Structures are given as C-alpha cells and as structure tokens.
C-alpha cells in the first residue's frame, strides 16, 4: 500500500471515529451524515471538499457536524446563493407592489370619502 493509500485509510478511520463519537451509534442521523459525506466526497465536481479534508482545513473531528451546504460543491453553493438572492428580490418587489396598492387604495378612499 502506498503512502497516499495509508493516508486515505487513516482519514477514513478518523472520519468514522468522529461520526461515532458524535452520534454514539449507527442510528438514522449517523447514516444520513455518512451518506451525505460519501455522496459529496465521490462527486467528481467536489474536488474542493476532498482538498479541504486532505489539507486539514476541514478537520475530521468536525465532519460529523457540517451541514450539506458546507459539503456541497462550489457550483451548488453559488446556485443556491443566486436563488436566494432572486427570491429576496422578488419578495422585495412583491412588498413594494403591496405598499403601492395600499397607498393607491388609501388615496382613493380619501378622495372619495373626504371630499
């Protein structure tokens, strides 16, 4: 076995240890987190995650508590951020339309009833 293979095995054992330490047993939450890790580590577009693990930037002790957004490829995170930005812009537009409608109704009410 090469040095790189040994490192990968040690990394996997360390991740497994962190998961068991955090969850205590192989319950549903453990399995969800393990599947999330496995899926993201095997994603060919997620070299960044693998590099963060290999470099130690993402500590194996923290691997049990990171969420799916932290594990997702950068393209997925960027797309999510764009969707949130668009949703917020749409919500702001909707709020402004409601305000304008209320203002128009208020003015019409006053013109009709106050004159």
Phi and psi in degrees as a GROMACS rama.xvg file:
@    title "Ramachandran Plot"
@    xaxis  label "Phi"
@    yaxis  label "Psi"
@TYPE xy
-76.8121  167.27  UNK-2
-61.379  -36.2567  UNK-3
-67.3616  -38.4855  UNK-4
-64.8625  -41.2583  UNK-5
-61.7877  -43.7736  UNK-6
-59.7249  -43.7164  UNK-7
-64.8061  -40.097  UNK-8
-65.0985  -44.2241  UNK-9
-62.5825  -38.6415  UNK-10
-63.908  -43.8106  UNK-11
-63.4236  -42.5105  UNK-12
-64.3067  -41.0085  UNK-13
-64.4742  -39.6369  UNK-14
-65.6509  -44.6088  UNK-15
-60.0972  -43.1144  UNK-16
-61.4808  -43.2087  UNK-17
-63.6142  -41.3771  UNK-18
-63.4438  -46.6943  UNK-19
-65.5638  -37.7974  UNK-20
-64.4335  -41.4675  UNK-21
-72.9191  -46.535  UNK-22
-92.0238  -19.4292  UNK-23
82.711  -28.316  UNK-24
-158.054  173.276  UNK-25
-89.2276  62.1201  UNK-26
-82.4221  -171.769  UNK-27
-62.4142  -43.0828  UNK-28
-63.7738  -40.4193  UNK-29
-58.3467  -48.621  UNK-30
-64.52  -37.8997  UNK-31
-62.0274  -46.4043  UNK-32
-66.2594  -40.2181  UNK-33
-64.266  -43.0805  UNK-34
-63.7706  -41.1322  UNK-35
-61.4746  -44.4384  UNK-36
-63.4581  -49.1574  UNK-37
-60.1638  -45.144  UNK-38
-61.2615  -46.8283  UNK-39
-72.6939  -34.6673  UNK-40
-70.0283  -30.2637  UNK-41
-86.5839  -7.18424  UNK-42
-68.0238  120.849  UNK-43
-63.8016  -18.5905  UNK-44
-92.6829  7.67678  UNK-45
-118.408  45.3962  UNK-46
-63.1147  -28.6393  UNK-47
-59.4709  -42.5241  UNK-48
-63.8936  -45.7208  UNK-49
-61.1052  -41.4296  UNK-50
-64.4547  -39.8498  UNK-51
-62.7462  -37.0344  UNK-52
-71.3945  -46.826  UNK-53
-62.3395  -37.14  UNK-54
-80.3152  -17.2277  UNK-55
91.1632  -1.13469  UNK-56
-58.3909  -39.6594  UNK-57
-104.221  108.054  UNK-58
-72.4575  141.082  UNK-59
-63.8887  -24.6879  UNK-60
-66.2731  -26.3726  UNK-61
-91.1961  -7.9373  UNK-62
-62.8239  -26.9762  UNK-63
-76.8921  -16.9611  UNK-64
-112.527  -4.34903  UNK-65
-73.4183  145.37  UNK-66
-92.9066  173.799  UNK-67
-63.2433  -30.3693  UNK-68
-68.3306  -38.2934  UNK-69
-68.8208  -25.1156  UNK-70
-92.126  -17.7528  UNK-71
-68.2348  153.056  UNK-72
-61.9889  155.676  UNK-73
-57.2406  -38.8219  UNK-74
-61.1821  -38.4443  UNK-75
-68.5996  -43.1209  UNK-76
-62.9706  -42.5152  UNK-77
-63.9395  -41.5165  UNK-78
-63.8885  -42.037  UNK-79
-61.9743  -44.5945  UNK-80
-61.0283  -40.412  UNK-81
-64.9704  -42.5085  UNK-82
-62.1041  -41.3673  UNK-83
-65.0531  -42.8186  UNK-84
-61.3467  -44.9178  UNK-85
-63.6586  -41.3422  UNK-86
-63.7678  -41.8172  UNK-87
-64.8821  -39.1151  UNK-88
-65.0031  -42.2048  UNK-89
-63.7693  -41.1611  UNK-90
-63.7417  -41.3156  UNK-91
-63.6892  -40.7945  UNK-92
-61.9604  -45.2693  UNK-93
-60.8403  -43.2635  UNK-94
-62.1217  -43.2501  UNK-95
-65.418  -37.9901  UNK-96
-64.2787  -41.3  UNK-97
-63.7038  -44.1217  UNK-98
-60.0367  -45.718  UNK-99
-62.7433  -40.3457  UNK-100
-64.3331  -44.5498  UNK-101
-61.0063  -42.2206  UNK-102
-62.8604  -43.7231  UNK-103
-62.9736  -43.4166  UNK-104
-63.3853  -43.579  UNK-105
-60.3338  -46.2234  UNK-106
-63.0271  -43.3671  UNK-107
-64.2746  -39.8965  UNK-108
-59.82  -48.9222  UNK-109
-65.8184  -38.3155  UNK-110
-65.1025  -39.3659  UNK-111
-76.2448  -46.7424  UNK-112
-94.8975  -21.6807  UNK-113
-98.09  -8.77021  UNK-114
